[in-house]
Amino acid sequence: MKTPLLLVAMFAAPVLADPFSPLDVFDLEYATSPQISPNGKQIVYVRTAMDIKTDHSYGNLWLVNSNGSQHRPITSGPNNASSPVWSPDGKQLLYVSDKDGSNQLYLRWLDSGDTARLTNVTGYPTNISFSPDGKWIAFTLPVAAPSNSFATMPTKPKGAQWEADATVIDDMFYRADGAGYLNDDIRQLFIMSASGGTPHQLTHSAYNHGGAYSWDADSKSIVYSANEHDDWEYQASNSELYRVTINGKTTQLTDRNGPDNSPNVSPNGKYIAYLGFDDQKLGYQNVSLYLMNKDGSGAKLISSKLDRSINDIAWDEHSDGLYLSYDDQGHTKLAYTTLSGKLNDITDDVGGEDIGRPYASGSFSVADGQLAYTQTSTNHPADIAIVRKGDKPKRLTRLNDDLFTFKSLGKVQEFWVKSSADGLPIQGWRVLPPNFDPKKRYPLLLEIHGGPFANYGERFAAEMQLYANAGYVVVYINPRGSTSYGADFANKIHHNYPSQDYDDLMSAVDDTIAQGYIDQDNLFVTGGSGGGVLTAWIVGTTDRFRAAVVAKPVINWASFVLTADFSPYFTEYWFDKMPWEDPMGYWQRSPLSRVGNVTTPTMLMTGEQDYRTPISETEQFYQALKLRKVDTAMVRIAGSGHHITARPSNLMRKVVYVLAWFDKHKTAD
C-alpha cells in the first residue's frame, strides 16, 4: 500500500512552533510520587493535569512497566488520588482518594482491578504505609484536642440572635500559610488491619505525631519522629525519634539539641538511618545522614564528607547502604552511600514537580536495585525515569510532548560570574527568547528566587519560558545564601540579609549586558518572597531598572517576625535579638529603610491570605511609595496564600500582570 503524497509532505515538513503562551499553562502535566513495585517491574505514580474550567489541578494514578510499556491509568476523573503505596507482595495498591467527597483510604487489587474503600474518617489520612509483613496499614490522622476557652458566657434568651462566640487563641503557632487559622487538632499515629476494619489510635499525647515514620522489620513496632519537649513551641527544630509498639508502648531513642527525623529502619532490622543536625542556631544548617543501632545506641554521622543537605533516603535491599538525594550546584542528584560514608553519584536530573519556577524538587523510590524517580530538564516538567547504579537513566514517560511539539521554548544557558563584592563565584542561567538573534537587542528580566535558603537550577520553569517567549532575556542566579553550594556559602547571609547578595545579582546583570545583546535602557527586575525582599532592596539601592515587580515581600523585618506564621523560628535563627532589643538591627536590614531612595516604578503582588509574608508587608511599601508619589500599583491575589501560583489561573495571572507592568514602562524601540 502506498502512502498518500499529502501525508508524506506533512511528515517531511518541519513543525511550525507557536509561542508558549499563558493559556498553555492549563495544558501542562507533570509526574509525582513514583513508587516502584517490590519486584521492580512496574511503577505507579501520580499524574497531575490542569482543568481550565474549574481552575484546579487533578492528580490520578498511572501505571507504567519498568521498560516503558503499557502506560495506562488506574484512576481517572475530576478528583484527586495520591500517596500510592505497594503492598509487600506487589499485588495491591493502597492510596488516598477524594472521589467520594472526602479523603479516604482505598485498596486496589492489581490482578482484577477490584477496589475497596477502607476508611470512613473525618480527617485527611497522611503518611500511609504497609507493615513489612503486609498485615497492617499505618497512617496519621488529626485528633481533636480539648477546648481551651477559659470563660463561660451567660445563657442567651430563647430566640435571641447573638454574635458567634469569641475565638480563643493561646498557642504560639495559631495560623499557618496554606491552612489559615488553626484549630487545636493534632496528628496521631493509627494502625488498622490491611483487610480493613476500625482504625486503632497508636499514639496518645498532646504533641503532633504527623511527621515521618518507619515500620520495624518485624512489623511489631514503628519508629517515628516528633517534638515532645514541654516547650516544643519554642524549640521548633528539636525533634527526637521514638519507637511505639503496636500495643502502644513508647520508648525514646534519641536525645540531642536538633532535629532527628525521617527514620528508616534497615530491611534486616539491625539499624535505623535518619536525618538531622546538631542545632547551632544558624540561618542554614546542612541536613546530614546518621545511623544508629535498633535500640538507639551507637549513633554516628555517615555523611561527614558531603557538604550538602540530604533530602531523602532509602535502604538498599541487603542493608549494605542507602540511596539518597541531595542538591548540588543547581542540580538535584541521586546517589548511593555505603555505611562507611563512601558516596557515588547516580544521576543529576531529578526534579520538575515545581512547574512555575526552577526550584529544586523531585522524589524517588527503590526496589530490586532500581530507582524510579521524577526526571526533568529545562524543556519539560517531571516525567518518570528509571536507573540502576552505573547505568544511564531511561525516561519512561513524555507527558508534555503533545504540547511542546508545537510550542517554542527558550534555550537555557548556564554561566558563572565573580561577584563584584569579593570575587565569590556565582552560578546563573540565561533563558534566551525563541529564535534568538545575537545581533539584536533584547530587554533583560532579572528573576530572583525566594527562600532565601533555596536554589534555582537547570530545570523546567513555566514562568521563565513565558517571559522569554514575550521577548525578554531572562536571568536567574543563585546568589550567596542559596543552597546546593555548601553550608559556608549559604551562611554568608546569616544575620546579614540582604547584603552582598545584591552585588551578586548586579554582577550577573552586568555579565549579561557584556554579551552584547541587551538593550540597556530596558532592564527589569522581579522576585517573590525572599526574592521580593531583594527586589525591594534593589529599587531602594539603584535606579538602573526601568520597572520592578515586588512579589510577596518582607518590607519591615520587625513587623514581619511578629506577624508571620513561624515567628519563633525567624526571631531565633534569622536574627540575633528580638526586635524590641535591637530595633535598629531590624530596621537597617528592612527594605522600608530605603524607600526614600526609590524612583523606579514598582508594582507589588501578594496573596490576600498569605500568612508567611502577610499582605500587611506589601501594604506598608505600597503606602510609602504612594506618599512619595512613586508610580506604583498593588495587585492582591484573591483566595491565595504565599504560594500564589497554586491554582493554574494564578500562575498565568502572575505572569500576565508582571509583563503588563513591564510593557507599560518599557522605552520605545
Secondary structure, DSSP 4 states (H G I P E B T S, - for coil): -PPPHHHHHHHHSPPPPEEP-GGGGGG-EEEEEEEE-TTSSEEEEEEEEEETTTTEEEEEEEEEETTS---EESS-SSS-EEEEEE-TTSSEEEEEE-TTSS-EEEEEETTT--EEE----SS--EEEEE-TTSSEEEEEEEEPPPP-----PPPPPTT--PPPPPPP---S--EETTTEE--S-EEEEEEEETT----EE---SSS---S-EEE-TTSSEEEEEE---TTGGG-TT--EEEEEETT--EEE----SS-EEEEEE-TTSSEEEEEE------S----EEEEEETTS-S-EES-TT--S-EEEEEE-TTSSEEEEEEEETTEEEEEEEETT--EEEEEEEE--S--SS-B----EEEETTEEEEEEEETTEEEEEEEEETTS--EE---TTHHHHTTEE---EEEEEEE-TTT--EEEEEEEPPTT--TTS-EEEEEEE--SSS--B-SS--HHHHHHHHTTPEEEEEE-TT-SSS-HHHHGGGTT--SSTHHHHHHHHHHHHHTTS-EEEEEEEEEEETHHHHHHHHHHTT----SEEEEES----HHHHHTTSTTHHHHHHHS-SS-TTT-HHHHHHT-GGGGGGG--S-EEEEEETT-TTTTHHHHHHHHHHHHHTT--EEEEEETT--S-GGGSHHHHHHHHHHHHHHHHHHPPP-
